[in-house]
Amino acid sequence: MSIAYLNGYPPETVQQVESLLQAQKLGPWLQKKYPDAHGMRDDRALFAYVQELKQQYLKGAQQLSKVLYDNKLQVVKNALGTHTTISRVQGSQLKAKREIRIAALFKDTPLEFLRMIAVHELAHLREREHDKNFYKLCCYMEPDYHQLEFEVRVYLSYLDSSEHGSVQRLWS
């Protein structure tokens, strides 16, 4: 069994996740660690949540014009969320609008998973590349960023295993 979402992690770690998956213990482990889903079911609540994080950690960054759940984001392409800048000509000026789109599958996850994705996308307001400064900023906004990123990848592996067998919905 190959777990694409865990490429780059130590083989022992990947083997542990594979063992839990095969023994059908990965879902219960995730549910025990994160028993509840967040309550942000619509784009308005998501926008308010991300805006609050931005105000707390990135006060001087450009304003966000839109934050929404996107049903079209394909996790297969490693896009859990996107940050885009859309430039429009208004009169003689060029106006830039910033948007964050988060994969709709994060409507039904724990707050910690949503926060990790939101922090990642917010960090792109200051740092374009996934470099040392980018991850330093992510960890400033969410000290457990790396652990949460790993556990989101574990969750995605769990979801991916549903193609090969039945997987129960963990949060709803």
BELJODA-V483022 format. One line per field, one symbol per residue. phi: phi as a letter, one per 30 degrees, with the letter a starting at -180 (. if undefined). A space follows every 50 residues. Layout:
phi->???
This chain:
phi->.ccddcejdeeddddddedddddhcdeddddddbdbddcdcbddddeddd ddddddcbeddedccabadbdcdcdedicdabbbcccbdbicccccccbb bceddddcbdeedddddddedddddcbdcdcedddddedddbeceddddd dddddddddddddcldbdddba
